[in-house]
């Protein structure tokens, strides 16, 4: 069984896609989800916080 307290970081430049991924994770029982709108913000969050799993867009600014 996966740990439902896992921390996720969803990285995408489109807010709609971040919302879709967040909602899918919520349906699976994962509620500890943070977001970043580009690679630069994601890198800052990764340097200052702990995440267990990252879902990231491949092609985006910064």
Backbone atoms as SQL, in Angstrom:
CREATE TABLE atoms (id INTEGER PRIMARY KEY, chain TEXT, resi INTEGER, resn TEXT, atom TEXT, x REAL, y REAL, z REAL);
INSERT INTO atoms VALUES
  (1, 'A', 1, 'UNK', 'N', 0.832, -1.187, 0.000),
  (2, 'A', 1, 'UNK', 'CA', 0.000, 0.000, 0.000),
  (3, 'A', 1, 'UNK', 'C', 0.878, 1.254, 0.000),
  (4, 'A', 2, 'UNK', 'N', 0.607, 2.206, -0.866),
  (5, 'A', 2, 'UNK', 'CA', 1.374, 3.454, -0.869),
  (6, 'A', 2, 'UNK', 'C', 1.049, 4.309, 0.360),
  (7, 'A', 3, 'UNK', 'N', 2.027, 5.066, 0.779),
  (8, 'A', 3, 'UNK', 'CA', 1.864, 5.980, 1.907),
  (9, 'A', 3, 'UNK', 'C', 1.044, 7.186, 1.449),
  (10, 'A', 4, 'UNK', 'N', -0.137, 7.361, 1.983),
  (11, 'A', 4, 'UNK', 'CA', -1.019, 8.461, 1.579),
  (12, 'A', 4, 'UNK', 'C', -0.514, 9.821, 2.050),
  (13, 'A', 5, 'UNK', 'N', 0.531, 9.836, 2.881),
  (14, 'A', 5, 'UNK', 'CA', 1.118, 11.093, 3.336),
  (15, 'A', 5, 'UNK', 'C', 2.304, 11.526, 2.481),
  (16, 'A', 6, 'UNK', 'N', 2.553, 10.802, 1.382),
  (17, 'A', 6, 'UNK', 'CA', 3.647, 11.183, 0.494),
  (18, 'A', 6, 'UNK', 'C', 3.469, 12.625, 0.041),
  (19, 'A', 7, 'UNK', 'N', 4.602, 13.329, -0.073),
  (20, 'A', 7, 'UNK', 'CA', 4.567, 14.720, -0.544),
  (21, 'A', 7, 'UNK', 'C', 4.854, 14.750, -2.041),
  (22, 'A', 8, 'UNK', 'N', 3.955, 15.362, -2.792),
  (23, 'A', 8, 'UNK', 'CA', 4.071, 15.477, -4.235),
  (24, 'A', 8, 'UNK', 'C', 4.361, 16.925, -4.619),
  (25, 'A', 9, 'UNK', 'N', 5.159, 17.083, -5.670),
  (26, 'A', 9, 'UNK', 'CA', 5.354, 18.386, -6.295),
  (27, 'A', 9, 'UNK', 'C', 4.929, 18.252, -7.747),
  (28, 'A', 10, 'UNK', 'N', 3.948, 19.051, -8.143),
  (29, 'A', 10, 'UNK', 'CA', 3.449, 19.057, -9.515),
  (30, 'A', 10, 'UNK', 'C', 3.989, 20.310, -10.198),
  (31, 'A', 11, 'UNK', 'N', 4.758, 20.102, -11.279),
  (32, 'A', 11, 'UNK', 'CA', 5.422, 21.212, -11.965),
  (33, 'A', 11, 'UNK', 'C', 4.908, 21.289, -13.397),
  (34, 'A', 12, 'UNK', 'N', 4.237, 22.389, -13.722),
  (35, 'A', 12, 'UNK', 'CA', 3.718, 22.598, -15.078),
  (36, 'A', 12, 'UNK', 'C', 3.430, 24.080, -15.253),
  (37, 'A', 13, 'UNK', 'N', 3.674, 24.592, -16.461),
  (38, 'A', 13, 'UNK', 'CA', 3.428, 26.012, -16.696),
  (39, 'A', 13, 'UNK', 'C', 1.958, 26.322, -16.953),
  (40, 'A', 14, 'UNK', 'N', 1.123, 25.308, -17.145),
  (41, 'A', 14, 'UNK', 'CA', -0.309, 25.518, -17.337),
  (42, 'A', 14, 'UNK', 'C', -1.059, 25.185, -16.049),
  (43, 'A', 15, 'UNK', 'N', -1.725, 26.171, -15.486),
  (44, 'A', 15, 'UNK', 'CA', -2.435, 25.970, -14.224),
  (45, 'A', 15, 'UNK', 'C', -3.524, 24.912, -14.344),
  (46, 'A', 16, 'UNK', 'N', -4.136, 24.814, -15.522),
  (47, 'A', 16, 'UNK', 'CA', -5.185, 23.803, -15.717),
  (48, 'A', 16, 'UNK', 'C', -4.608, 22.396, -15.574),
  (49, 'A', 17, 'UNK', 'N', -3.433, 22.166, -16.128),
  (50, 'A', 17, 'UNK', 'CA', -2.812, 20.847, -16.020),
  (51, 'A', 17, 'UNK', 'C', -2.408, 20.546, -14.583),
  (52, 'A', 18, 'UNK', 'N', -1.902, 21.548, -13.874),
  (53, 'A', 18, 'UNK', 'CA', -1.573, 21.342, -12.459),
  (54, 'A', 18, 'UNK', 'C', -2.816, 20.967, -11.674),
  (55, 'A', 19, 'UNK', 'N', -3.926, 21.638, -11.963),
  (56, 'A', 19, 'UNK', 'CA', -5.179, 21.338, -11.272),
  (57, 'A', 19, 'UNK', 'C', -5.660, 19.929, -11.596),
  (58, 'A', 20, 'UNK', 'N', -5.549, 19.507, -12.853),
  (59, 'A', 20, 'UNK', 'CA', -5.962, 18.158, -13.254),
  (60, 'A', 20, 'UNK', 'C', -5.149, 17.107, -12.502),
  (61, 'A', 21, 'UNK', 'N', -3.829, 17.290, -12.469),
  (62, 'A', 21, 'UNK', 'CA', -2.968, 16.320, -11.784),
  (63, 'A', 21, 'UNK', 'C', -3.266, 16.310, -10.291),
  (64, 'A', 22, 'UNK', 'N', -3.430, 17.497, -9.693),
  (65, 'A', 22, 'UNK', 'CA', -3.766, 17.574, -8.268),
  (66, 'A', 22, 'UNK', 'C', -5.075, 16.833, -7.969),
  (67, 'A', 23, 'UNK', 'N', -6.087, 17.033, -8.818),
  (68, 'A', 23, 'UNK', 'CA', -7.374, 16.365, -8.602),
  (69, 'A', 23, 'UNK', 'C', -7.269, 14.854, -8.770),
  (70, 'A', 24, 'UNK', 'N', -6.474, 14.395, -9.733),
  (71, 'A', 24, 'UNK', 'CA', -6.270, 12.952, -9.894),
  (72, 'A', 24, 'UNK', 'C', -5.578, 12.361, -8.666),
  (73, 'A', 25, 'UNK', 'N', -4.577, 13.056, -8.168),
  (74, 'A', 25, 'UNK', 'CA', -3.905, 12.579, -6.965),
  (75, 'A', 25, 'UNK', 'C', -4.861, 12.553, -5.773),
  (76, 'A', 26, 'UNK', 'N', -5.713, 13.568, -5.681),
  (77, 'A', 26, 'UNK', 'CA', -6.695, 13.607, -4.591),
  (78, 'A', 26, 'UNK', 'C', -7.665, 12.424, -4.679),
  (79, 'A', 27, 'UNK', 'N', -8.094, 12.093, -5.900),
  (80, 'A', 27, 'UNK', 'CA', -8.977, 10.933, -6.089),
  (81, 'A', 27, 'UNK', 'C', -8.303, 9.639, -5.646),
  (82, 'A', 28, 'UNK', 'N', -6.977, 9.593, -5.763),
  (83, 'A', 28, 'UNK', 'CA', -6.218, 8.416, -5.339),
  (84, 'A', 28, 'UNK', 'C', -5.902, 8.440, -3.841),
  (85, 'A', 29, 'UNK', 'N', -6.298, 9.519, -3.164),
  (86, 'A', 29, 'UNK', 'CA', -6.113, 9.610, -1.724),
  (87, 'A', 29, 'UNK', 'C', -4.897, 10.398, -1.281),
  (88, 'A', 30, 'UNK', 'N', -4.193, 11.034, -2.221),
  (89, 'A', 30, 'UNK', 'CA', -3.017, 11.830, -1.887),
  (90, 'A', 30, 'UNK', 'C', -3.415, 13.304, -1.793),
  (91, 'A', 31, 'UNK', 'N', -3.243, 13.887, -0.624),
  (92, 'A', 31, 'UNK', 'CA', -3.672, 15.272, -0.413),
  (93, 'A', 31, 'UNK', 'C', -2.505, 16.218, -0.141),
  (94, 'A', 32, 'UNK', 'N', -1.318, 15.688, 0.049),
  (95, 'A', 32, 'UNK', 'CA', -0.152, 16.503, 0.369),
  (96, 'A', 32, 'UNK', 'C', 0.561, 16.865, -0.940),
  (97, 'A', 33, 'UNK', 'N', -0.025, 17.821, -1.682),
  (98, 'A', 33, 'UNK', 'CA', 0.440, 18.173, -3.021),
  (99, 'A', 33, 'UNK', 'C', 0.759, 19.661, -3.073),
  (100, 'A', 34, 'UNK', 'N', 1.943, 19.977, -3.568),
  (101, 'A', 34, 'UNK', 'CA', 2.346, 21.362, -3.786),
  (102, 'A', 34, 'UNK', 'C', 2.535, 21.552, -5.292),
  (103, 'A', 35, 'UNK', 'N', 2.576, 22.810, -5.733),
  (104, 'A', 35, 'UNK', 'CA', 2.678, 23.111, -7.160),
  (105, 'A', 35, 'UNK', 'C', 3.792, 24.114, -7.424),
  (106, 'A', 36, 'UNK', 'N', 4.330, 24.064, -8.649),
  (107, 'A', 36, 'UNK', 'CA', 5.278, 25.063, -9.139),
  (108, 'A', 36, 'UNK', 'C', 4.943, 25.339, -10.593),
  (109, 'A', 37, 'UNK', 'N', 5.002, 26.625, -10.971),
  (110, 'A', 37, 'UNK', 'CA', 4.592, 27.010, -12.332),
  (111, 'A', 37, 'UNK', 'C', 5.722, 26.984, -13.344),
  (112, 'A', 38, 'UNK', 'N', 6.956, 26.792, -12.882),
  (113, 'A', 38, 'UNK', 'CA', 8.066, 26.640, -13.829),
  (114, 'A', 38, 'UNK', 'C', 9.239, 25.970, -13.119),
  (115, 'A', 39, 'UNK', 'N', 10.293, 25.697, -13.886),
  (116, 'A', 39, 'UNK', 'CA', 11.432, 24.987, -13.343),
  (117, 'A', 39, 'UNK', 'C', 12.178, 25.751, -12.268),
  (118, 'A', 40, 'UNK', 'N', 12.232, 27.053, -12.391),
  (119, 'A', 40, 'UNK', 'CA', 12.941, 27.869, -11.413),
  (120, 'A', 40, 'UNK', 'C', 12.250, 27.811, -10.045),
  (121, 'A', 41, 'UNK', 'N', 10.933, 27.939, -10.038),
  (122, 'A', 41, 'UNK', 'CA', 10.167, 27.847, -8.786),
  (123, 'A', 41, 'UNK', 'C', 10.294, 26.431, -8.211),
  (124, 'A', 42, 'UNK', 'N', 10.229, 25.428, -9.090),
  (125, 'A', 42, 'UNK', 'CA', 10.352, 24.043, -8.639),
  (126, 'A', 42, 'UNK', 'C', 11.714, 23.800, -7.987),
  (127, 'A', 43, 'UNK', 'N', 12.773, 24.304, -8.601),
  (128, 'A', 43, 'UNK', 'CA', 14.113, 24.120, -8.050),
  (129, 'A', 43, 'UNK', 'C', 14.235, 24.767, -6.676),
  (130, 'A', 44, 'UNK', 'N', 13.676, 25.957, -6.521),
  (131, 'A', 44, 'UNK', 'CA', 13.700, 26.619, -5.209),
  (132, 'A', 44, 'UNK', 'C', 12.970, 25.771, -4.169),
  (133, 'A', 45, 'UNK', 'N', 11.807, 25.247, -4.529),
  (134, 'A', 45, 'UNK', 'CA', 11.042, 24.420, -3.586),
  (135, 'A', 45, 'UNK', 'C', 11.798, 23.144, -3.250),
  (136, 'A', 46, 'UNK', 'N', 12.465, 22.559, -4.250),
  (137, 'A', 46, 'UNK', 'CA', 13.225, 21.334, -3.999),
  (138, 'A', 46, 'UNK', 'C', 14.412, 21.579, -3.080),
  (139, 'A', 47, 'UNK', 'N', 14.971, 22.776, -3.137),
  (140, 'A', 47, 'UNK', 'CA', 16.110, 23.106, -2.270),
  (141, 'A', 47, 'UNK', 'C', 15.683, 23.404, -0.844),
  (142, 'A', 48, 'UNK', 'N', 14.424, 23.796, -0.646),
  (143, 'A', 48, 'UNK', 'CA', 13.983, 24.222, 0.682),
  (144, 'A', 48, 'UNK', 'C', 12.992, 23.273, 1.349),
  (145, 'A', 49, 'UNK', 'N', 12.464, 22.310, 0.594),
  (146, 'A', 49, 'UNK', 'CA', 11.466, 21.393, 1.141),
  (147, 'A', 49, 'UNK', 'C', 11.763, 19.969, 0.682),
  (148, 'A', 50, 'UNK', 'N', 11.156, 19.006, 1.360),
  (149, 'A', 50, 'UNK', 'CA', 11.314, 17.607, 0.990),
  (150, 'A', 50, 'UNK', 'C', 10.069, 17.137, 0.227),
  (151, 'A', 51, 'UNK', 'N', 10.292, 16.477, -0.896),
  (152, 'A', 51, 'UNK', 'CA', 9.204, 15.866, -1.659),
  (153, 'A', 51, 'UNK', 'C', 9.548, 14.408, -1.916),
  (154, 'A', 52, 'UNK', 'N', 8.525, 13.559, -1.907),
  (155, 'A', 52, 'UNK', 'CA', 8.723, 12.137, -2.168),
  (156, 'A', 52, 'UNK', 'C', 8.567, 11.793, -3.646),
  (157, 'A', 53, 'UNK', 'N', 7.810, 12.633, -4.372),
  (158, 'A', 53, 'UNK', 'CA', 7.493, 12.311, -5.761),
  (159, 'A', 53, 'UNK', 'C', 7.266, 13.607, -6.533),
  (160, 'A', 54, 'UNK', 'N', 7.804, 13.673, -7.743),
  (161, 'A', 54, 'UNK', 'CA', 7.645, 14.861, -8.587),
  (162, 'A', 54, 'UNK', 'C', 6.959, 14.460, -9.886),
  (163, 'A', 55, 'UNK', 'N', 5.936, 15.210, -10.261),
  (164, 'A', 55, 'UNK', 'CA', 5.275, 15.066, -11.561),
  (165, 'A', 55, 'UNK', 'C', 5.565, 16.360, -12.305),
  (166, 'A', 56, 'UNK', 'N', 6.300, 16.247, -13.418),
  (167, 'A', 56, 'UNK', 'CA', 6.768, 17.452, -14.084),
  (168, 'A', 56, 'UNK', 'C', 6.540, 17.417, -15.593),
  (169, 'A', 57, 'UNK', 'N', 6.175, 18.582, -16.108),
  (170, 'A', 57, 'UNK', 'CA', 6.144, 18.808, -17.547),
  (171, 'A', 57, 'UNK', 'C', 7.588, 18.806, -18.029),
  (172, 'A', 58, 'UNK', 'N', 7.812, 18.363, -19.230),
  (173, 'A', 58, 'UNK', 'CA', 9.167, 18.300, -19.780),
  (174, 'A', 58, 'UNK', 'C', 9.554, 19.601, -20.486),
  (175, 'A', 59, 'UNK', 'N', 8.593, 20.239, -21.128),
  (176, 'A', 59, 'UNK', 'CA', 8.873, 21.401, -21.959),
  (177, 'A', 59, 'UNK', 'C', 8.151, 22.621, -21.391),
  (178, 'A', 60, 'UNK', 'N', 8.910, 23.467, -20.658),
  (179, 'A', 60, 'UNK', 'CA', 8.325, 24.672, -20.076),
  (180, 'A', 60, 'UNK', 'C', 9.417, 25.697, -19.840),
  (181, 'A', 61, 'UNK', 'N', 9.055, 26.932, -19.577),
  (182, 'A', 61, 'UNK', 'CA', 10.065, 27.970, -19.368),
  (183, 'A', 61, 'UNK', 'C', 10.807, 27.794, -18.044),
  (184, 'A', 62, 'UNK', 'N', 11.993, 28.410, -18.005),
  (185, 'A', 62, 'UNK', 'CA', 12.822, 28.453, -16.790),
  (186, 'A', 62, 'UNK', 'C', 13.162, 27.068, -16.259);
